[in-house]
């Protein structure tokens, strides 16, 4: 049995409480499970500027990206390599997407399907790819889409495929 200690959150989440953090931690790579989390970016605090977003998050890895939708749903992704400005897909098979429905459901890389993990440009962020994305966020952090995605063999993570973003957070682990 693995020893799970209490993780300290450096920052106040408007999306996750301690119980949800503890539901997510066992799915992280083993060596990050007991590390503290540091809030780098919060849409409601830091605004919608992509420049600000990348300035606050660009050197951090790994990170957890969280989204609260206008339907009060919570979805997100663990991004092992962090977020970087790129017009090409990047990342590795440690990346996964998840939703709380109400308990956590995690969708890991479907080996052999594709390697469209993350693409984050000045106009949008895509997590997963192929014919559809698990999570797509527009350049204003306002509109988003979730579709069944071959990268993770994930279903649509939200009730409606298109939705409004209420808040986004990026947490650095460790």
N, C-alpha and C positions, 0 to 999 in steps of 0.2 A: 504494500500500500504506500503510495507516495505522500509525502508530507507537504500539505499546502498551508502556507502561512498567510496571514492577513496582508493584503497588498494595500499600500498607501496610495491614494489618489492625490496628486499634486495639482489641485485645481478643482473646481466645482462643476460637475456634469449636469447639464439640463436634460440629458437623454438617459443615462444609465445610473441605476442605484447600485449599492454594494452587492445585492443578490444577483443582479444581471452580470456584473463584472465577474463574480465567482462562478456563474454558469459558463461564461466564455473562456475563462482561464484554462480549463483542462484541454481545450482544443488548440491552444498555442503550442508551438514547439516546446519541448520539455524544458530547455534551458531558460525560457522566458516566463515560465508560469508564476514564479514567485517574485518577479521584479515589480517595482513600483511603476505607476503610470503617471506621465506628466502631460497636462493639457497644453498643447501647442497652439491650436487654432479652434475658435468657436465662432461660428457665423454670427450669432446674436451679440457677441462681444466685439469681434474684429471686423465685421462688415463683409461686403461682397467683392472686394477687390482681389483679382487673381494675383496681382503683384504682392499684396500683403499675404495672401494665402501661401504662395511659394516661398516668400521670405521667411515666414514662420515655420514652415514644414520641410524645406528642401534638403537639409542635411541630416534629418532624423530618420533612423531606422532601427528596428521595425516600428510600424505604426498600426493603429487601429483607426479606421475611418468609420464614423457613425452618422446615420441620418435619421432624423425624426420627420415623418411625413405629415401632410395635412390631415391624414386619417388616423393620426397618433400611432402609426406603425413605426417600428424600429428595425432598420436593416443596416448592414455594414459589411466591412471587409477587413481582414488582416492582411497587411501588405509588408512582407518581410524585407523588401529592398527599399522601402520608403517611397515617397512621392517625388517624382522628378519631372521637370519640364521636358516633354518629348512628344514628337508627332508620330513616333513608332511605338509599338507595343514592347514592353519590357517586363522583367520579373522572372519568377521561378515557381516550381510546383509546391512551395510552402504557402503560397497565397490562397486564401479561401474567402468565401462570402457566407453571410449568415443572416438570419432573421429571428426575432422573438415573436412567437405565435401561439400562446403567450410564452412558452418555454423556448429555449434556444434550439434552432435547427441550423446545422452547419453543412456546407456543401464544398467539398475539397476538389482539387484538380482531378479531372477525368483523364487520366494518363492516356496518351495516344490520340485524343480528339484534336486538340490544337494547343498552341502556346500563346494565345491572346490573353495575357494576364491583365496588364494595366497600360493605358495610354492616357497621358494627361498633358494636354496642350493649353494654349491660351483661350481656346473656345469651348473646351469641354473636358470631362474626365469620363473614361470608359473603364469598367472593370469586367473582364470577360469579353469574348468576342466570337467571331465566326459569322453566323447569319444574324445573331442577336446578342445583346449585352445583358449581363446579370444586373449591372447598375450603370446608368448613364446620367450624368449631371451636366446641365448647361453652364455656359460661361458666366452667368449671373447668379449661380447657386440658387435659382428659383424653381426651375422646372426639371423634372427627372423622369426616367423611364426604368422599369425593370421588366425583363422578358425571360422566358426560359432560355438558358444559356448552355451551349455545348461545352464550353471550357470547364465548367464545374458540374455538368449534368444537373444544373439547378432548375427548379421551377421558377416561375415569376415570383419574386420575393414579396410583392405587395398585392393587395386585393385588386386594385386597378393598375394597368400597366403604366399609364402616365399619371403623375402626381406632382403636387407642389411640395417643395422642401420647406419645412418649418425651421429646422436647425441642422447644422453639420458640425461635428467635432472631429479633430484629429489628435490622438493621444500617442505619445512616444512611450514605448515600453523599455524600461531600463534606464 
